[in-house]
Amino acid sequence: MPRVLRIINRLNLGGPTFNAAYLTKHLAPEFETRLLAGLKDESEASSEFIVRDLGLEPFNIPNMHRALNPLKDGQAYRTIRDAIREFKPDIVHTHAAKAGALGRLAAIREGVPVVLHTFHGHVFHSYFHPLKTRLFLEIERWLAKRSSCIIAISEVQRRELCEEFRIAPPEKFAVVPLGFDLDRFHEGRDEKRARFRAEFQVPDDTLAIAIVGRLVPIKNHSMFLKGLRHVLDNTRKPVRAFIVGDGESRAEVERAARELGIPFSAETDAVHDKPLVFTSWRRDVDVVYAGADLVALTSLNEGTPVSLIEAQAANKPIVSTRVGGIADVVKEGETALLCASDDADTFGRLLLELVEDDAKRLGMGRSGFEHVMAQYHYTRLVEDVRALYHRLLEEAKNKR
């Protein structure tokens, strides 16, 4: 059977980990897969439980971290080359930027027949200063020329990578949306809602707004807080907001809340009677979505936002910025209201609109599950990648 060496930056909570885990598990026994993973940042929650719950045992790359470090990156590169020599894969498939650079370079040097990479997002704007961004672009273009295929996770992302950033010509790309186990977000919602609201002392008549994701600059939580301030100033309805996640910007986001006069509680507090709650990381995000009434996202840049797929699977309406692949994930005007990433005033107005208009909020939520089930269930992901692997292996065979 063909052998696949799958390499991922790190096992943190998010789409790349789910993607890599489902492919590793469900492409067997047709493809024998070994999963290599770098280490998560200290500020991130581990998602090793995702792969271990599927009965998988990942191989660690001890020196592969998110941050650039020439010494450790070189050690990680040598570890990957050793793994390729030992495992002798027919395919090396990398996920996300660091794994994509080190893994593809190692695979190219070792002469692996099929080398492909999935862009789960990219770092070509809103992350680094222009000089570093230009360097990363040139590296990606060099690697793309020597890769068998580049996977974009949405058509919007493919156009952006191909036309705006000129990573590779159109024929080098395949569009394969992410896939997830979405049933848990739709099942048992009444019981989960009661559990979440009991934990955080949320009365039945209080509207809960959730934003789920890492607390890092690219997620733009300051815009969410400005929108929340607008809602609190302009509604008579009781509202409680939940920032679900953690990260390097936690202190900065808390400081922004104080500056806006938004009282908050933290996950360690016994009483949650403030309009804002920081929950830190939660493994039971299906319970969070069940307890919420609407979901927000304020990112400056996104690939395919997992939180919005999950929110729709839980039949929750969305207010979000219109960046990256978000327009591919939601149905604007039907499951989500969108605005520009620099328009905090419109974001606040849209958030208030769904708080005030019960019929619109509930109506938008009802159509979410069917929309995402057809596009983002993991069984579709597995079938798409299976077909792609066979095509690339056949093409590599014909080139020999």
N, C-alpha and C positions, 0 to 999 in steps of 0.2 A: 504494500500500500504506500502511497506517497506520504512523505514526511514533511511536516510544517513546523518551523520554529517561529513562534509568535513572541514578539518582544514589545513590552509596554513600559512607558516611562516609570509609572509607580501605581500601586494599588490604593488609590484614593477614591472617595465617593464621587461617582460621576459616570457619564456615558462610556468613556473608554474602557473602564474596568468591566462594566456589564457586557460591552461589545466583545471584548477579548475572552471573557469567561464563557459566554454562550457559544461562541464559535469553537473554542477549545473543547467544550463538552459535547456539543451536538453535531460536530462534523465527524466525530468518531462513530463507528470504527473505520469509515471510509478513508479518513485521513488520520494518521498518527501525529498528534500535536504535542509539542513541549512548550510550556509557557514560561518565559523569562520576564522578571519584573524588577525594576529599580525600587528604591526606598522612598516612602512618602516623606513630606516635610513634617517637622515636629508640630506645626500649627494645624495639620490636617488630621481628620479622622481616618483610621485605617479601614479599608474595605476588603481585607483578606477574607472576612466572613463570606463575601459574595462568592469567591472561588471555592472556598472550603465547603460551603453549603452545597455546592455542586459536585463534591467529591474530588476536587482538583487539588494538586499539590504544586504550587508554583516554585520555580527555581529563582533564587534571589541573585541580583547583580549588586553586590554590596556598595560599590562606589558610584552607582548611577543615581544622582540626585537631580532635582529640578534645576537648581542654580548651576551656572557655568563654573567649572573648576578644571583647568587644564590637566592637573595632575590626576584627579579622580576620574575625569572623563577618559583620559588615556588608559587608566587601569580598567575601567568599565569596557572600553573598546577591546582590550586584550581578552577580557573574560568572555565577551561575545564571540570573538574569533575562536577561542578554545572550544566554546559550546558548539559552534558550527562544525569544527573539525571532528569533534566527538560524535555528534548526532547525525551529521551528514544529511541535512535537510534538502528536499527538492524545492521547497518554497521557504523563503523568509518573509514574513509579513509583520511590519512594524506599525505601532500605533502611537501617535502624538510626537511632538517635535524632537525631544532628546533621543528617544528610542529610534526615531526615524533617521536621525543623522548618524548615530553610532552604529545602529543595527544594519542599515543599508550599506554604509561604508565597509563594514566587516564582511557582509554578504557578497558585495562586489569584489572585494579583494580575494575572497575564498572561492569565487567562481560558482556561486549558487545559481542554478538554472533560472529560477523565477524569484524576482525581488519586487515586492510591492509595499506601498505605504498608505495608511489611512490618515488623512487630515481630519482630526476631530474638531479642531479649531485652527487658528493660526495666530502668529505673533507679528503680523506685518503692519498693524496699526494699533495705536492706543496702549502699547506695552513699553517700547523702548525709544530712545532718541534716534533721529534719522540715520546716523552713521551705523549704529549697531543693526538697525532694521535692514539697511542696504546690504550689510554683510550676510545676514541670515537669508535674504532673498537670493543672493548669489550662490550660497551654499545649497539652497533648495533647488535652484535651477540646475546646478551641476549634478546633484543626486538624481533629479528627475530624468535627465537625459540617459542615465545609466540604470534606471528602474524599468521593470517590465510594465508596470501599471501604477497609476496614482488614483486612489479612491477618495472622492469627495462625498460627504454625507448628506449633501442636498444639492439641488440644481443651482440654487443661488450661490452656494459656496464654490461649485465648479466654475461658474461664470466669473466669480471674483478671482479665483486662483488662476484661471486661464487667461482672462481678458484684461483684468486690472493689474495683476501682479506678474503675469507672463511666466508662470512657473513651468509650464509645458504646453504643447499644442493640444487641441481638443481630442485628438485620437488617442492620446496617452491616458485620458481620464475615463473612469467608470464612476457612476453615481450609485452608491449603495447606502440608503438611509439606515440609521441605527435600528436596533431591535431590542425589546425589553419584555419581561414577564409582567404584563399590565393587568392581569386578572385580579391581583391582590389589591389594586387601587379601586376596584369596582365592587368587590365582595365585602360583606359585613360592615358597610359604611355606617349604619345607625349605631351599632355597638362601638365601633372605633370613635365615632364622633362623641359619644357620651364619655368614653374613656379619656379622650384628650381634654375635653372641657372640664371634666372633674379634676384632672391633674392640675390645670391652670386656673381653676375657679372662674370659668367663663359662664355667665348666666345664659339661659336659652335665648334671651332677646338681644344679646350682644353680637354684633357682626365682627367676625374674625378675619383679618387680612394677614396672609402669610407671604414672606419672601424667603426662598430657600436657595442656599448656595454659599460658597466660600466668601469670607469677609476679606476681600482683596480689592485694590483700587479699580480694577477693570469691571467689577460688579456695580460700582457707582451707587453705593447705598445712601450717599448723601442726597441723591435725587429722590429716593424712596422716602427718606425722612421729611423732605420738603413737601412731598405729596401728602404724607400723613398729617403734617402740620396744617395743610390746607383743609383736609377732611375734618380734623378736630375743630377747626375754627368755623366750619360752615355747615355742620350737621347737628341735629338734636338727638340723633340716634346714638346709643352706646356702641363704641367701637374699641376693639382691642387688636393691636398689631403684633405679629411675631416675626422676629428675625431669626431664622433657623439656619445654623451653620456657625462657623468660627474661622479664624485666620489672623493674618498679620495686621489687619486693619481694625481689629476689634476695639482697641482703645480709641482710635480715631473716630469710629462710628459712634461709640458711646459719647465722646466729647461733642460730636455734631448734634446728637440728640439733646444734650444739656443746653447747648447754645440756642437751640430752637425751642427750648422750654418744654420738652416732651419727657415727663417722668417715666422711668422704666424700672423693671425688676430683672434679675438675672436667674439663671437656671438653678443656682444654689439657694435662692430665697424661698422661704416657706410660704410667703403670702404674695399673690400676684393680683394686685388691685390697681396697677398702673396701666396707662393706655398702651404701653409698649413692653414687650418681653423679649429678652435675649435667651434663647433656649440652648445655645451651643449646638454641637452635632447631635443628630438623632438618627438612629438606625431605622426607626419605625416611621418613615416618612409617609407611609400609607395612612397611618393614624393621624398625622399632622394634617394631611390634605382633607381627610374626612372631617376633622374638627374645624377647618377653615370654611369661610363663605366665598372668598375670592383670593386669587393668587396674583402676585406682582413680580415683575422682573425689570431691572433698570440698567442692564449691562451696556457697556460701550462697545463691546465686541463679543460675538457668540458664534459657535459652530452650529450644532443642533442642541438647544437647551433641554436637558433631560427634565428639569423641573416643570417645564411647560407641557411636555408630553405626559408626565405623571399627573399633572393638575387636570388635564383634559380627560385622562382615564378615570379620574375621580369625579368627573362632571363638575369641575369648578371653572368659572369664568376667569378671564385673565386681563390684566392691564400691563402692557409691556412696552419697552422701546422697540423700534423697528431697525434692528441691526442683524448682520450675518444671515444665518439660516432661519431666523424666527418667522419670517413671512411664509416659509415653506412648512413650518410645523403647525401653525395655527390657521384658522379660517377667519381672516380679519372681518370684523363686523358680525360674525356668527359665534365664534368661541372666544374672541379676544378683541380688545381695543388697543391700538398701537399709536405711538407718537415718536417723534425724533428723540435721539439720545441726549440732545442738549436743550430740550424743551420741558423744563420742570413745571412750568405753569400748565401746559396742556396735560402733562401726566397727572398732576393734582386734580385738574378738572375731570379727567376721565375716571380717576379713582373715586371721586365724589359722586359722579354720575351713577356708578354701579352700587355705591352705598345707598344712595337715595332711591333708586328705581328698582324696587323688589322684583317686578315682573321681568324687566330686562335682565337683571342679574341671574335670576333662576332660569330664564329661557335660554340664555347663552350657555349656561352650565350644562343643560340637558343634552346638547348635541356633541359634547366633547368625546365621550367614550367611543362611539361608533367611528368618529373621524380618525382617531389615533389607532384603533385596533387594526384597521385595514392597512395602515402604512407602517406601523412601528412594532408589531409583535415580533418576537425573536425568531419564530419559525420562518417568516419571510426573509429575515436577515440571513439565516443559515442557508436557505435555498439559493439566494442571490450569490453568496460567496462561494458556495459549492460549484455553481455553474461557472463563475469567473475563474476559479482555480483550474478547473478542467480545460477551459479555453486557453489559459496562459501556459499550462503544461504542454498542451498540444502545439502551441506556437513555438515554444522553446524546443520541443522535439524536432519540429520541421526545420529549425535553424541549424541543427547540428550537421 
